[in-house]
Amino acid sequence: MGEGLRQNKGKEIEHILKNYRTYQVAIKNIERELKSDHNGRDGGSICYEDKVRYMCHEKERYINIIESIESSLDIMGESEKEFIKERYFENYSIRKIAMNMNYSEKYIFSIRKRVLEKLEISLVGVL
């Protein structure tokens, strides 16, 4: 795979990881919206049916992303999981991660590379 293509995949993977919690919130919000719509609306209009169809589709897509991330975490080593947690879920800098994990910044970049390589394969269905 070309370096530019691999770099784009890496950015896409990082975007998905950084939005992990946002996907979880979106699912809850969609469920709440669907519940309130079903209880208070006629549901006969095409616009309403399209909205429900769209929300159901997005909910399934977000669930797929979350489940894919969680199953991908199962194949990671402890240092890789810690890196993912601190970098993408807590938005720490590379320097802060290096200090927390007691590694050099250079080694943190090697962990990052390893993580992205594994996720490029394991998240193929959501990329």
C-alpha positions, -999 to 999 in steps of 0.1 A, spaced: 0 0 0 13 35 -9 25 57 19 -1 84 12 -29 58 13 -16 44 46 -13 78 61 -49 86 51 -60 53 67 -41 62 99 -59 96 101 -92 79 96 -85 53 123 -74 81 147 -106 100 139 -127 70 147 -109 64 180 -111 100 190 -149 99 185 -154 66 204 -173 83 233 -192 105 209 -205 74 191 -217 61 224 -236 93 232 -250 94 197 -265 60 202 -282 70 234 -295 102 218 -309 83 188 -326 58 210 -341 86 230 -353 104 199 -368 72 184 -386 65 216 -401 100 219 -410 100 182 -428 67 184 -448 78 214 -459 112 201 -462 111 163 -484 97 137 -456 82 117 -475 83 85 -455 109 66 -427 100 42 -403 125 59 -409 109 93 -403 74 79 -371 86 62 -359 102 95 -366 70 114 -348 49 87 -318 73 87 -316 73 126 -318 35 127 -291 32 100 -268 56 119 -274 38 152 -264 5 136 -233 20 120 -222 35 154 -229 2 172 -207 -15 146 -179 10 151 -180 7 189 -181 -31 188 -152 -32 162 -131 -9 184 -138 -30 215 -130 -63 198 -98 -47 184 -88 -37 219 -89 -74 228 -59 -81 205 -38 -53 219 -10 -56 245 -13 -36 277 10 -8 266 -10 -5 233 -43 -3 252 -28 23 276 -16 43 246 -51 42 229 -68 52 262 -45 81 269 -41 93 233 -75 89 218 -100 87 247 -83 112 271 -66 133 243 -32 134 260 -1 146 241 26 122 231 49 139 257 24 133 285 18 97 275 56 91 274 59 105 309 29 86 323 41 53 307 77 60 316 89 55 279 107 78 255 86 98 230 103 78 203 91 46 218 55 60 221 56 67 184 66 31 177 36 20 199 14 43 179 26 28 146 20 -7 159 -15 2 171 -24 18 137 -11 -12 118 -32 -36 139 -63 -14 137 -59 -10 99 -65 -47 97 -90 -52 125 -112 -22 116 -114 -30 79 -152 -33 80 -156 3 93 -130 21 73 
